[in-house]
Amino acid sequence: MAQEQLRRFWQEFSENKIAVVALFVVLALVFLAIAAPFITPQNPYDLSSLVLSDSRRPPGFVGSKGFTHWLGTDAQGRDLFSAILYGLKISLEIGLSAGAIAFCLGATLGAGSAFLGGRTEAIAMRIVDLQLSFPAILLALVLSAVMGQGKVQLIIALAAAQYAYFARTAHGAAIAERSKEYVEAARSTPLSSWRVLFRHILPNCLPPLIVVATVQVANAIALEATLSFLGLGLPPTEPSLGALIANGFQYMLSGRYWISIFPGIALIVLIIAVNIVGDQIRDQLNPGLRR
């Protein structure tokens, strides 16, 4: 049954050629990020492999190490192609990790409060509504400034800034489920409230949550790039795509465009591709929203 549903889902998904192309772009970028240590000519964060005399070289330059820098080098002499793939890996790790934590926290809070009802539901949703009244970037900026730089701190900041979207979606879906007969039947059994929540209610809230997850992963990658560009994200020793863009921003007016442009293109392509895939999944799960 599950295989038949998956086959039908893919058949409908494949009818949108743009979404199929976007999906393959996402998969290709993920593959390149995972394979970065094996396909790049240089480890851009190994200081012993850097040659300062090769810094800010244009695309196609043959460096002192003998290999061609097809996308040029940055101010530290790092091969830009290698740096982009390593930065892409870090951006994906942070975006997926923050999205997963926000998903689990928000889904549990939203569905749990709807299931319990009463004062618990009222307090939890007021907190969520209060957070949703502020831009996510503002909350992420404040948390990053308080906790400092680092991958773990950045993931926590992004998850805290995004869990409310999952909580509000899960709450709405759980309200529609909690009054159904199968939930009432489960409540009449000796099962605990938590088991009823996780075994019966949450699985039926997954379709809208999956749609939100695809959007929020792309948003997390964009937020991380913004914070790193502003110097509040990752430290210079492990820069992501946002940090790579920031590293070359000061050289734009001097004509060394490639230091910022190529990481920027990679970031834009990744975010657009993820959003297109998310839009197609949303349209299939909820045809009423289809444009």
Buried (B, 14 or more C-beta within 10 A) or exposed (E): EEEEEEEEEEEEBEEBEEBBEBBEBBEEBBEBBBEBEEEBBBBBBEEEBBBEEBBBBEBEBEBEBEEEBEBBBBBBBBBBBBBBBBBBBBBBBBBBBBBBBBBEBBBBBBBBBBBBEEEEBEEBBEBBEEBEEEEBBEBBBBBBEEBEBBBEBBBBBBBBBBBBBBBBBBBBBBBEBBEEEEBEEBEEEEEEEEEBBBEBBBEBBBBBBBBBBBBBBBBBBBBBBBBBBBBBBBEEEBBBBBBBBBBBEEBEEEEBBBBBBBBBEBBEBBBBBBBBBBBBBBBBBEEEEEE
